Amino acid sequence: MLPSHFIKQKMWPRKPILAEIRKSLYVLLLTVLLFIGYRMYKDHLRFATVIKAETPDERIMRNHLTREYNLKNTNVWEPPEHESRVSSISKPRTTQKEKLINSNEVSRVNKILIVSYMRSGSTFTSDLISQSKGVFLIFEPFWNICHGMKRNATYYTWDAICRNSEDEIKNMNKISDVLQNLFMCNFSHLPAEISKSFWFFAQGTGYDILNECYQSYKNRQVNASVDFDSATKGKCIKNLEALCKNSSTVLIKTIRMSCDKLSKIITKIPELKVVHLVRDPRAILYSRQKAEQIDYQHVGNESQSLCFKMDHNINIENHEMKEKIFLLKYECLAANPVIMAKKIYLFLNLRYTSKFDSWLITHTQGKVSSSNGRFETRIANSLLVSLKWIYNVPKDVLKLIDKECKNLYKSLRLSDSPTILQEYTYLNKFNMTKVYDNMCNG
């Protein structure tokens, strides 16, 4: 047993040492808490300064964007809690840290391009993909290139073919630049010909928000000048950018781009996913004639141009980009909407849920008494609609189309018109979904 004087000298002095350690820990903890409080106070001041700098209209738009975002995009990537999701609408400056955050956000965006042809079901297809949460749809950005915009109004000069039924943009550099800015949500960098589509097509995401924004400014202006109109639209486009950058997927739908441009575009945007939508050319031409876009007197030239372009695009994909592009046949989507929709969503890395089944049933098997416009996507019976050409297109016209589209028929595994008519007449008694069986199962 140790002597008492040893215990007093060696053991008891430990108490002051432990007390000093505890005191040091308390001081360190208090320092950390003060530092955190200081940082939170600074962030609060910075956010309050941004909000204070907003005009009343910008504050209204910010609140509107927040409501739209919370209702429609509940599963997209969120910035850190100390950053305001929509405060970037009116931030006067962007710090280096915020630039890094924006760069990381853009890299997470799913980029999808639908390439198709006029009256091929592309509006319905884009509507189908847009049912997924967090999708920002950009509808026909190249539409105005051949429609009335003065070329000297912007610094862009487009090289384009402008025909009645086939408007195709040829300038590769311009297409690539525009697509990159669109997918990055840099709408302020777009030429006027492109940004005009945001205001024209109601199908695009944010169309109502744009018009509400513009109207709120216009109501305060007695005499709106050209400069006022341009500046106001620029402010509203900035708000649209914020909505786009808070989306997990950017979807672009166009009928004005040939697939021979896709190889270089995919090289520049390697994460891009492409859906190439095709359709029986007889159904396309019949739909165009019903919409008064062509007449049967010129069906020879129209069918030759359409079928050559479609067959050319399919052959390019098969040789160069087969794994990069999903070839979607509209007739197969019409005959088996749920099966095909699941395949599309799987290819695009989008989550398919059971609620889409009811949407598909409503839009492919429901009854529609009237049309809401030329871009109506609700189809009474998708398969019946896709087969209307059989009894409505004159036989001499079908014969001419068959002659011009032989190569495309082989690529799509389509039968000529007399064969399909015979199959339709027989299968109508049993199962019409098998009319395009060879096309869909080949």
Residue, then its C-alpha position, 0 to 999 in steps of 0.5 A: m500500500l502507498p504511503s499517504h504523503f505519496i497519494k497527496q503529492k502524486m494522485w490529487p494534483r490530477k484534479p486541476i489538470l482535468a479542470e483545465i482541459r474541461k475549461s479549454l474544451y468549453v472555450l473551443l466549443l463556444t468559439v465554434l458556436l460563435f463562428i457558426g452564428y456569425r456565418m449564419y448572420k452574414d448569410h442572412l444579411r446577404f439574402a436580405t440584401v438580395i430580396k430588398a433589391e428586388t422590384p415588386d414585379e420581380r418579387i411577385m415573379r420569384n414567388h410565382l416561380t417558387r409555387e410552380y417549382n414546388l408543385k411540379n418539381t418535387n424530386v429535383w436536385e436542391p442547392p444547399e440550404h443557405e442558398s435561395r433556390v430562386s434568388s439567382i433571378s435577381k442576384p447582381r453578382t455571381t461569386q466563384k463558389e456560386k459558379l461552381i454550384n451552377s456548374n455542378e447543377v448543369s452536369r446533373v441535368n438530363k439532356i434529351l432531344i426529340v428529332s422528328y418530322m412534321r405531323s409524325g406524332s412528335t407533340f404527343t411524344s414530347d407530351l408523354i416524356s414531359q409527364s415525368k417530374g422535373v422536365f423542362l420542355i423547349f418546343e420547336p426552337f428552330w421554328n422561326i428561322c424560316h418564318g418572318m424574322k429579319r436576318n439583320a435583327t441579330y448577329y446570327t446568319w442562318d443557312a436554311i432550306c425553307r420549303n412548305s413542308e420541310d424546313e431544315i436548318k443546315n448550319m452545323n455551328k449555329i445548331s450546336d451553339v444554340l443547343q448547348n445554350l438551350f441545354m445549359c438554360n442560357f436563354s439570354h445568349l440566344p438569337a432573337e429567332i430562337s427565343k421567339s419560340f418561347w412566346f409562340f408555343a403554349q406547349g413549352t414549359g413556362y409559357d404562362i409564366l412568361n406571359e404573366c410576367y410580360q403583362s405585369y410590366k405592360n400594365r404599368q406602361v402607358n405607351a409601350s415602345v419597341d425598346f420597352d418591349s425588348a427590355t421587358k421580354g429580356k427580364c421575363i426570359k431571365n425568370l424562365e432561365a431560373l425555372c429551367k435551371n431548377s429542372s432535372t431534365v431539359l427536353i428539346k423537341t424539333i422537326r427541323m434538324s436532320c440526323d446527319k448533324l447528330s454525330k457532331i452534336i453528340t460529340k460536343i454534348p456527349e451526355l445527350k440522349v436522342v429519340h428519333l421518331v418516325r412514322d408510316p409516310r402515308a400517315i404523315l402525308y395524309s395528316r399534312q393534307k388534312a391540315e392543308q399543308i400539302d395537296y395531293q397534286h404535289v404528293g410525288n415530290e413530297s413523298q420523295s423528299l420525306c422518304f429519302k430524308m427519313d431513310h437517310n437518317i435511319n441509315i446514319e443511325n444504324h452505321e454511326m450512332k445506333e447505341k446513342i439513339f432510340l428509334l421510336k416508331y409511332e405506330c408501335l407506340a400507338a398499338n402498345p402505348v404502355i409497353m413502348a412508354k416504359k421502354i422510352y423512359l428506361f432509355l432516357n433514365l426517367r422514372y416510370t410510375s403507375k400514374f402514367d398508365s392512366w394518362l396514356i389510357t386517357h390520351t390514346q383510348g379516350k373520346v375527343s369531341s372537339s380539337n383545341g388546336r392544330f397541335e392537339t395531343r389527345i387522341a380518340n384512339s391512337l391506333l385507329v388514327s394511325l390507320k385512317w389513311i388506308y380508306n381516306v387516301p386515294k389509291d392512285v396517290l397511295k400507288l405513287i407514294d409506294k413507288e417513291c418510298k420503297n427503300l424506306y419501307k424496307s428500312l421500317r419493315l413496312s408493307d406496300s399499300p395493297t398488302i396493308l389494306q388486305e391485312y387490315t380488312y382481315l385483322n379488323k375482325f380480330n385484332m387491329t394491333k397486329v397490322y403493324d406487327n412486322m414493323c414493331n417486332g422486326 
